[in-house]
Structure formats: C-alpha cells, structure tokens
Amino acid sequence: MKNDPKLPDGVADAAPDGVPGGIPDGVPDHDENDPAEHAVIVRLAGNWHRRAAVKREEPELDELFDVDKLDYPERILPFREHPTYLALDPEERSRLLSWAWVAYNRTTVLLEGQVVNPAFQLALDGWFPSLGGEKLQRSVAQAMVDEQYHTLMHMNASAVTRRRRSEAFPDAALPLPRVAREHARLRDSWPEQWQRSLTTLGFATVAEISINAYLNLIAEDTEIQPVNSATVRIHNRDEYCHASISTVLAERVYADLDEKGRRFFLDSLVAGLDGFVANDFATWHRIMDRTGLPGGHEMLHDIENATGKRPLIHDYSGLRGLVERLGVEDDLEFDWSRTITDSEPAPLT
C-alpha cells in the first residue's frame, strides 16, 4: 500500500505566500475583489489573532448587511409551499429565515467540532494505522485547521445577523442537531474503542463527501444576504478539497480492515446516511416555539406526514461514487433512489 496516496493538487503543499491586505497566511481561499468574501475573511483574520476583537465594532460585515434581504434561501425550506408559510407577512417570513440561518450555522459548528474534527484527530492519533504517509497526515492536519476557520466564520455570520436584526436568536434555545444526536447516540452505544472510532469515521465521511451539494444551494444564491452566501461559498471551496481527503482516508482504512471491521464501517456509513437524510424537525419545532408562529407546529406535522410525496434529503452522488470504488454498492442496505440531485432543494439538517 502506498504511503503517499493521490491527493488534490496543493493539499498540504501550499506555498507560504502571504495574503494581500495584511491577512495572515493559511486563511481559506477567497476572492479579494468580492466585497462580501473579503469582509468575511478580514473579520475572520481579526478574530483569529486578536481574541478581544469580539468587543470591537465590526463594520466590515455590518456595512454589507441588507436588512431587506432574507437570511436563508426559501427554496431550501421543507414547508416552502405550505399554505401556512405562504400566508405569512414579510416580517414573519424574515424572522423565520433568520432563525433558519442561525440554526444552520450552529449545525455546521457542532458537526465540525463533534464529528468531523474528532474523526481527523482519531486518524492522527493512530487509531487508523493505515493512515501512513507524511503527505496524507499533513493533509488531515491542515483540514482540521480549515474546520476551525469554518467554525469561526459561521459564528461571525450568526453574530452579524443578531446585531442587524436586533434579536438574540440564541443557540442555546435550539436542540442538538439531528445528525449530532444520532452520531453521539450510536457512538456511545458501542463498548469497544474500534467500534466508536469507525462510527465517527463513518459519519464524518458522509459529511465531508456529501456536504458540497447542500452548500452549493446557499453559496450560489444571489437573493439572500451577501455575507451569508459569501461565508458558505468560502467554506464550500475547502470542502471540495476535504472530500478528496476523506475519500482517500476512507479507502485506506477500509482496505486495512478485516471482514468484521469492513462490515462495521459500511454499517456506519449507512447510519451516517440515515442521520443526514431527513429534515431536523426537532429543530424546526423548537423554532416554532420561539417564534410563536400560528399554525407552525401543525404545518410541520403536515410536512412530516407527507414525506412520501417529496424526498427531503441530500445529494449523495459523491458518497455513492466512493461506495462504487470500494465495490460494495450491493452490500449497503440503503435505498439510493431516495437521494436527490444537487439541483433540487435540500433540507435544513
């Protein structure tokens, strides 16, 4: 087995050139000519090296905030065509979508911190001996730094929403996201460390290989807040690279497992898929509690009961490609017909 697997050009070998405008090396790739992207990175860099910056004014992001634009794409909402939602006045819709954006950011932060980076750390700690090779190790470590940047970017994005909308939108009011709940529940159910490690790797593999299709729906939306779409756009560029890293990692680990371990890892992938498949209605119900939207809970129940009419799931074509390369597509108990293409709306997970 080779020590240096094929990785995307530039991974872990990026030149140490500085970023224009006094921004430190290593921040996510961005377009200096895009005001929104530049503002996101300027704020990110400021937070990264000045911990007290949270107490300072943040005009770079605030000045780009358009109070007349929505914070989250309506086309992603699972209830976008429901009469109750369509009957809302503009202010009610705007507030609901602000909650959706804050919930999305929180899910991203917790997914990176509780699933993805722990899987990468397990690899670096030697729980997957097949990792091997300095280049792959450095690539994984570099991806972990990227994820920390993503966390800070999404926290900044929620912060500017709170300031400009003059509402708290507290993260603590929301339940743990569905995928994080499912990961923790399954991981903690296993007695052996190797089982817990492969569970985390399975969920992280699904997240890293499948997330681009979802991010595209926000990153390419020109109707929502420019700061919000820019935040996701910058995040998305890194994730294309991370998908390649995660694919290599999964292939290397799978090749080194015995039959029992392979079966367990495949089952973990399916569990991860199931964890990402449906809308997080627990979060939506909590949002309805906070907004007091008349008929909101009933609307959600209608959508939950009608899921047979419309698939409320992500595009998993990237993960299916991995499964096919492993030659195990017939060994996974997952109905691929339930998946959708990246041109269709995805849910808030």
C-alpha positions as CSV (number, residue, x, y, z in Angstrom):
1,M,0.0,0.0,0.0
2,K,1.5,3.4,-1.0
3,N,2.4,5.8,1.7
4,D,1.6,8.9,-0.4
5,P,-2.0,8.4,-1.8
6,K,-3.2,10.6,-4.6
7,L,-4.5,13.9,-3.2
8,P,-5.7,17.1,-4.8
9,D,-3.0,19.5,-6.1
10,G,-1.9,21.9,-3.4
11,V,-3.1,19.9,-0.4
12,A,-0.7,20.2,2.4
13,D,1.9,21.7,0.0
14,A,0.5,25.2,-0.3
15,A,3.1,27.9,-0.9
16,P,3.7,30.1,2.1
17,D,2.9,33.3,0.3
18,G,1.1,36.0,2.3
19,V,-2.5,37.0,1.5
20,P,-2.9,40.6,0.3
21,G,-4.2,43.2,2.6
22,G,-2.3,42.1,5.8
23,I,-4.3,38.9,6.1
24,P,-2.3,36.1,7.6
25,D,-1.3,33.0,5.7
26,G,-3.5,30.0,5.8
27,V,-6.9,31.5,5.8
28,P,-9.5,30.0,3.4
29,D,-9.2,30.8,-0.3
30,H,-11.3,33.8,-1.2
31,D,-11.9,36.4,-3.9
32,E,-10.2,39.7,-2.9
33,N,-12.4,41.5,-5.4
34,D,-15.6,40.3,-3.9
35,P,-16.6,42.8,-1.1
36,A,-18.6,40.2,0.8
37,E,-15.9,37.5,0.7
38,H,-13.2,40.0,1.6
39,A,-15.2,41.2,4.6
40,V,-15.7,37.7,5.8
41,I,-12.0,36.9,5.7
42,V,-11.0,40.3,7.2
43,R,-13.3,39.6,10.2
44,L,-12.1,36.0,10.4
45,A,-8.4,37.1,10.5
46,G,-9.2,39.7,13.1
47,N,-10.8,37.2,15.4
48,W,-8.1,34.7,14.8
49,H,-5.2,36.7,16.2
50,R,-7.0,39.2,18.4
51,R,-9.2,37.4,21.0
52,A,-10.5,40.7,22.3
53,A,-11.8,41.6,18.9
54,V,-15.3,40.4,19.8
55,K,-15.7,43.6,21.8
56,R,-14.9,45.8,18.9
57,E,-17.1,47.2,16.2
58,E,-17.3,45.1,13.1
59,P,-18.1,47.4,10.2
60,E,-16.7,45.1,7.6
61,L,-19.6,42.7,7.8
62,D,-22.3,45.0,9.2
63,E,-22.0,47.5,6.4
64,L,-22.7,44.8,3.8
65,F,-25.8,43.6,5.6
66,D,-29.0,44.4,3.7
67,V,-32.0,44.4,6.0
68,D,-34.3,44.0,3.1
69,K,-32.8,40.7,2.0
70,L,-33.6,37.3,3.6
71,D,-31.0,35.4,5.6
72,Y,-31.7,31.9,4.2
73,P,-33.0,30.6,0.9
74,E,-36.7,30.0,0.9
75,R,-36.3,27.2,-1.7
76,I,-34.5,25.1,0.9
77,L,-37.4,25.2,3.4
78,P,-39.2,21.9,3.6
79,F,-42.5,23.8,4.0
80,R,-41.9,26.4,1.3
81,E,-45.1,25.6,-0.5
82,H,-47.3,25.1,2.6
83,P,-50.3,27.5,2.8
84,T,-49.4,28.5,6.4
85,Y,-45.9,29.6,5.3
86,L,-47.3,31.3,2.1
87,A,-49.7,33.3,4.2
88,L,-47.0,34.8,6.4
89,D,-46.4,38.5,6.2
90,P,-42.9,39.6,5.1
91,E,-41.7,40.3,8.7
92,E,-42.7,36.9,9.9
93,R,-41.0,35.2,7.0
94,S,-37.9,37.2,7.5
95,R,-37.7,36.3,11.2
96,L,-38.3,32.6,10.5
97,L,-35.5,32.6,7.9
98,S,-33.1,34.4,10.3
99,W,-33.8,31.5,12.8
100,A,-33.1,29.0,10.0
101,W,-29.8,30.7,9.2
102,V,-28.7,30.7,12.8
103,A,-29.7,27.0,13.2
104,Y,-27.8,26.2,10.0
105,N,-24.6,27.9,11.4
106,R,-25.0,26.1,14.7
107,T,-25.4,22.8,13.0
108,T,-22.2,23.5,11.0
109,V,-20.2,24.4,14.1
110,L,-21.3,21.3,16.0
111,L,-20.8,19.0,13.1
112,E,-17.3,20.2,12.6
113,G,-16.5,20.1,16.3
114,Q,-18.2,16.9,17.3
115,V,-18.0,14.7,14.2
116,V,-15.5,15.8,11.5
117,N,-12.5,17.0,13.5
118,P,-12.8,14.2,16.0
119,A,-12.6,11.7,13.1
120,F,-9.5,13.5,11.8
121,Q,-8.0,13.5,15.2
122,L,-8.5,9.8,15.6
123,A,-6.6,9.4,12.3
124,L,-3.7,11.5,13.6
125,D,-3.7,9.7,16.9
126,G,-3.1,6.4,15.2
127,W,-6.4,4.7,15.6
128,F,-6.4,4.0,11.9
129,P,-2.8,2.6,11.4
130,S,-3.3,2.6,7.6
131,L,-3.2,6.4,7.5
132,G,0.5,6.3,6.9
133,G,2.5,8.7,4.7
134,E,3.5,12.2,5.7
135,K,1.5,13.9,2.9
136,L,-1.8,12.4,4.0
137,Q,-1.1,13.1,7.7
138,R,-0.3,16.8,6.9
139,S,-3.4,17.0,4.7
140,V,-5.6,15.7,7.5
141,A,-4.0,18.2,10.0
142,Q,-4.5,21.0,7.5
143,A,-8.1,20.1,7.1
144,M,-8.6,20.3,10.9
145,V,-7.3,23.9,10.8
146,D,-9.7,24.6,8.0
147,E,-12.6,23.3,10.0
148,Q,-11.7,25.7,12.9
149,Y,-11.8,28.6,10.5
150,H,-15.2,27.4,9.2
151,T,-16.4,27.3,12.8
152,L,-15.3,30.9,13.4
153,M,-16.8,32.1,10.1
154,H,-20.2,30.7,10.8
155,M,-20.1,32.1,14.4
156,N,-19.3,35.5,12.9
157,A,-22.2,35.1,10.4
158,S,-24.7,34.4,13.2
159,A,-23.3,37.3,15.2
160,V,-23.9,39.9,12.5
161,T,-27.4,38.5,12.0
162,R,-28.2,39.0,15.6
163,R,-26.8,42.6,15.6
164,R,-28.5,43.7,12.4
165,R,-31.9,42.0,13.2
166,S,-31.7,43.2,16.8
167,E,-32.8,39.9,18.2
168,A,-30.9,37.3,20.3
169,F,-31.6,34.2,18.2
170,P,-29.9,32.2,21.0
171,D,-28.1,29.0,20.0
172,A,-29.0,27.6,23.4
173,A,-32.7,27.7,22.6
174,L,-32.1,25.0,19.9
175,P,-31.8,21.3,20.4
176,L,-28.7,19.4,19.5
177,P,-28.8,18.9,15.7
178,R,-30.3,15.7,14.5
179,V,-27.1,14.3,12.9
180,A,-25.0,15.2,16.0
181,R,-27.7,13.4,18.2
182,E,-27.6,10.3,16.0
183,H,-23.8,10.2,16.0
184,A,-23.5,10.6,19.7
185,R,-26.2,8.0,20.4
186,L,-24.7,5.4,18.2
187,R,-21.1,6.0,19.1
188,D,-21.8,5.8,22.8
189,S,-23.8,2.5,22.4
190,W,-20.6,0.6,21.4
191,P,-18.4,-0.9,24.1
192,E,-15.2,-1.1,22.0
193,Q,-12.9,1.8,21.0
194,W,-12.5,0.5,17.5
195,Q,-16.3,0.5,17.1
196,R,-16.7,4.0,18.4
197,S,-13.8,5.2,16.1
198,L,-15.3,3.6,13.0
199,T,-18.7,5.1,13.8
200,T,-17.2,8.6,14.0
201,L,-15.2,8.0,10.8
202,G,-18.4,6.8,9.0
203,F,-20.4,9.9,10.0
204,A,-17.5,12.2,9.1
205,T,-17.0,10.5,5.7
206,V,-20.7,11.1,4.9
207,A,-20.5,14.7,6.0
208,E,-17.3,15.6,4.1
209,I,-18.1,13.9,0.9
210,S,-21.8,14.9,0.7
211,I,-21.8,18.4,2.1
212,N,-21.0,20.3,-1.2
213,A,-24.3,19.7,-2.8
214,Y,-26.0,21.3,0.2
215,L,-23.5,24.2,0.4
216,N,-24.0,24.9,-3.3
217,L,-27.6,25.8,-2.7
218,I,-26.7,28.6,-0.3
219,A,-23.3,29.6,-1.8
220,E,-24.9,30.2,-5.3
221,D,-28.0,32.0,-4.1
222,T,-27.8,35.7,-5.1
223,E,-31.1,36.7,-3.4
224,I,-30.0,36.2,0.2
225,Q,-27.6,38.2,2.4
226,P,-24.3,38.6,0.5
227,V,-22.4,38.0,3.8
228,N,-24.2,34.7,4.3
229,S,-23.7,33.4,0.7
230,A,-20.1,34.5,0.8
231,T,-19.5,32.7,4.1
232,V,-20.9,29.5,2.7
233,R,-19.1,30.0,-0.7
234,I,-15.7,30.3,1.1
235,H,-16.5,27.2,3.2
236,N,-17.5,25.3,0.2
237,R,-14.2,25.7,-1.6
238,D,-12.4,24.0,1.3
239,E,-14.9,21.2,1.4
240,Y,-14.2,20.2,-2.2
241,C,-10.7,19.5,-1.1
242,H,-11.8,17.8,2.1
243,A,-14.0,15.5,0.1
244,S,-10.9,14.2,-1.7
245,I,-9.0,13.8,1.6
246,S,-11.9,12.0,3.2
247,T,-12.3,9.7,0.2
248,V,-8.6,8.7,0.4
249,L,-8.8,8.2,4.2
250,A,-11.9,6.0,3.9
251,E,-10.4,3.9,1.1
252,R,-7.1,3.4,3.1
253,V,-8.9,2.5,6.3
254,Y,-11.3,0.1,4.6
255,A,-8.5,-1.7,2.7
256,D,-6.8,-2.3,6.1
257,L,-9.8,-3.7,7.9
258,D,-10.7,-7.3,8.4
259,E,-14.0,-8.7,7.3
260,K,-15.7,-7.8,10.6
261,G,-14.3,-4.3,10.6
262,R,-15.3,-3.7,7.0
263,R,-18.9,-4.7,7.7
264,F,-19.0,-2.5,10.7
265,F,-17.6,0.5,8.7
266,L,-20.2,0.0,5.9
267,D,-22.9,-0.1,8.5
268,S,-21.5,3.1,10.0
269,L,-21.7,4.8,6.6
270,V,-25.4,3.7,6.3
271,A,-26.1,5.1,9.8
272,G,-24.4,8.3,8.7
273,L,-26.5,8.5,5.6
274,D,-29.7,7.9,7.6
275,G,-28.5,10.6,10.1
276,F,-28.3,13.1,7.2
277,V,-31.4,12.0,5.2
278,A,-34.3,13.8,6.8
279,N,-35.1,17.3,7.9
280,D,-34.4,18.1,11.5
281,F,-38.0,18.6,12.6
282,A,-37.0,18.8,16.3
283,T,-35.1,22.0,15.5
284,W,-37.9,23.3,13.4
285,H,-40.4,22.6,16.2
286,R,-38.2,24.5,18.6
287,I,-38.0,27.4,16.2
288,M,-41.8,27.4,16.1
289,D,-41.8,27.6,19.9
290,R,-39.6,30.6,19.8
291,T,-41.4,32.5,17.0
292,G,-44.9,31.6,18.3
293,L,-46.0,31.2,14.6
294,P,-49.7,30.4,14.5
295,G,-50.2,27.0,12.9
296,G,-46.4,26.4,12.8
297,H,-46.4,23.1,14.5
298,E,-49.4,21.9,12.5
299,M,-47.6,22.9,9.3
300,L,-44.5,20.8,10.4
301,H,-46.7,17.8,11.2
302,D,-48.3,18.1,7.7
303,I,-44.8,18.1,6.1
304,E,-43.7,15.2,8.3
305,N,-46.7,13.2,7.3
306,A,-46.2,14.0,3.6
307,T,-42.6,12.9,3.2
308,G,-43.6,10.2,0.8
309,K,-44.5,12.8,-1.7
310,R,-41.2,14.6,-1.8
311,P,-37.7,13.4,-0.8
312,L,-36.4,15.8,1.9
313,I,-32.8,14.6,1.6
314,H,-29.3,15.5,0.2
315,D,-27.5,14.6,-2.9
316,Y,-25.2,11.6,-2.1
317,S,-23.7,11.0,-5.5
318,G,-20.2,11.7,-4.2
319,L,-20.6,9.1,-1.4
320,R,-22.1,6.6,-3.9
321,G,-19.0,7.1,-6.0
322,L,-16.9,6.1,-3.0
323,V,-19.0,3.0,-2.4
324,E,-18.8,2.0,-6.0
325,R,-15.0,2.4,-6.0
326,L,-14.9,0.1,-2.9
327,G,-17.0,-2.4,-4.9
328,V,-19.6,-2.6,-2.1
329,E,-22.6,-0.8,-3.5
330,D,-24.6,-4.0,-3.2
331,D,-23.5,-4.5,0.4
332,L,-25.1,-1.3,1.8
333,E,-28.6,-1.5,3.0
334,F,-29.5,2.0,1.7
335,D,-32.1,2.9,-0.8
336,W,-30.2,5.2,-3.2
337,S,-33.4,6.0,-5.0
338,R,-34.3,8.2,-2.0
339,T,-31.5,10.6,-2.9
340,I,-31.8,13.7,-5.0
341,T,-29.6,15.7,-7.4
342,D,-27.8,18.8,-6.4
343,S,-30.2,20.9,-8.5
344,E,-33.1,20.1,-6.1
345,P,-33.7,21.8,-2.7
346,A,-32.1,20.2,0.3
347,P,-33.3,20.3,3.9
348,L,-32.1,22.2,7.0
349,T,-30.2,19.4,8.8
